[in-house]
Amino acid sequence: MNINISSHSSKRKSLSYYLVAFKEIIRFRAYLRILSLFEKLRDQMRGTDTESMIEMGELGFSKETGHRYEATPTFHLRQILKALNLQPTDVVLDIGSGKGRVLLEASRFNIQRVVGIELSGQLNSICRHNFSAKSLSLKCNQLELIEGNAGTSKIPDDVSVMFYFNPLLLPDFLATIQRALESIQRNPRKIRFAFYNLKYFDDLKSIDHLHLIKILEWKNFGLYRSRCHIYELT
Ligand SMILES: C[S@@+](CC[C@H](N)C(=O)[O-])C[C@H]1O[C@@H](n2cnc3c(N)ncnc32)[C@H](O)[C@@H]1O
């Protein structure tokens, strides 16, 4: 009897193992490649360069300084920006802005300005070049790029939205929130945070005055889930 139960459960276990493995193959070999092709096509049509994956080593930095360049999928990004209900007074800061896809998409809205903090000067110059593409019809043309470690950079005192797609390791990540709090003390206001595929969810629970206000979720054809957590800091 016991033998039957264990063989049945191991059969079930192996079935679910193969299903997960199959989904992972479809995800990486097909779905993400097709998505990337669409992103490259969009880039080509706009005269921009945002779609690529670049390891920190290739940019001349160690893995301990942060996470590689990889852009937020445009489709998700547009839904996140729409959910933020951006207003003309908003200033959007992308932590680890890379080649500037987030900044470009945010600039399609009528907002005050966009700011990027990025470690790599090489990526910052691609970002600047992207903003000069002729075919873009941006409603906001105020761009500020800060080159440096986001964990030690000051948050400008007019920033109202901060976007993250996992640029930093935990200590630097928490330091940016501390700097946002310092900025609020200098200039009292609300700051909204949009965390795309947040890794450090549990570490945010103990931060006072930080409230989760919305979660966006995408099922990606049942292959894997992507999420964006929107918080408000007061
Ligand atoms: C996952 S990419 C996100 C790019 C962009 N925000 C987007 O969503 O399309 C992470 C970016 O953070 C940058 N980065 C990594 N560590 C950093 C640090 N300590 N300070 C500032 N930027 C950093 C990387 O160079 C890379 O461009």
The ligand as an SDF file (V2000), in Angstrom:
LIG
                    3D

 27 29  0  0  0  0  0  0  0  0999 V2000
   17.2410   45.9370  -14.9350 C   0  0  0  0  0  0  0  0  0  0  0  0
   17.9960   47.4000  -15.5990 S   0  0  0  0  0  0  0  0  0  0  0  0
   16.6160   48.5000  -15.6560 C   0  0  0  0  0  0  0  0  0  0  0  0
   16.6810   49.5120  -16.7890 C   0  0  0  0  0  0  0  0  0  0  0  0
   15.4940   50.4650  -16.8630 C   0  0  0  0  0  0  0  0  0  0  0  0
   15.2060   51.0400  -15.5690 N   0  0  0  0  0  0  0  0  0  0  0  0
   14.2580   49.7740  -17.3650 C   0  0  0  0  0  0  0  0  0  0  0  0
   13.4590   49.3550  -16.5280 O   0  0  0  0  0  0  0  0  0  0  0  0
   14.0710   49.6420  -18.5620 O   0  0  0  0  0  0  0  0  0  0  0  0
   18.9580   47.9280  -14.2060 C   0  0  0  0  0  0  0  0  0  0  0  0
   19.8270   49.1320  -14.4630 C   0  0  0  0  0  0  0  0  0  0  0  0
   20.3840   49.5660  -13.2290 O   0  0  0  0  0  0  0  0  0  0  0  0
   21.7220   49.9880  -13.4440 C   0  0  0  0  0  0  0  0  0  0  0  0
   22.4250   49.8940  -12.1630 N   0  0  0  0  0  0  0  0  0  0  0  0
   22.9140   48.7740  -11.5710 C   0  0  0  0  0  0  0  0  0  0  0  0
   23.4690   49.0920  -10.3960 N   0  0  0  0  0  0  0  0  0  0  0  0
   23.3250   50.4180  -10.2150 C   0  0  0  0  0  0  0  0  0  0  0  0
   23.6780   51.3090   -9.1820 C   0  0  0  0  0  0  0  0  0  0  0  0
   24.3020   50.8930   -8.0790 N   0  0  0  0  0  0  0  0  0  0  0  0
   23.3710   52.6270   -9.3360 N   0  0  0  0  0  0  0  0  0  0  0  0
   22.7470   53.0710  -10.4430 C   0  0  0  0  0  0  0  0  0  0  0  0
   22.3800   52.2600  -11.4570 N   0  0  0  0  0  0  0  0  0  0  0  0
   22.6510   50.9420  -11.3460 C   0  0  0  0  0  0  0  0  0  0  0  0
   22.2300   49.0330  -14.5140 C   0  0  0  0  0  0  0  0  0  0  0  0
   23.3620   49.5750  -15.1770 O   0  0  0  0  0  0  0  0  0  0  0  0
   20.9920   48.9090  -15.4130 C   0  0  0  0  0  0  0  0  0  0  0  0
   20.9940   49.9020  -16.3840 O   0  0  0  0  0  0  0  0  0  0  0  0
  1  2  1  0
  2  3  1  0
  2 10  1  0
  3  4  1  0
  4  5  1  0
  5  6  1  0
  5  7  1  0
  7  8  2  0
  7  9  1  0
 10 11  1  0
 11 12  1  0
 11 26  1  0
 12 13  1  0
 13 14  1  0
 13 24  1  0
 14 15  1  0
 14 23  1  0
 15 16  2  0
 16 17  1  0
 17 18  1  0
 17 23  2  0
 18 19  1  0
 18 20  2  0
 20 21  1  0
 21 22  2  0
 22 23  1  0
 24 25  1  0
 24 26  1  0
 26 27  1  0
M  CHG  2   2   1   9  -1
M  END
$$$$
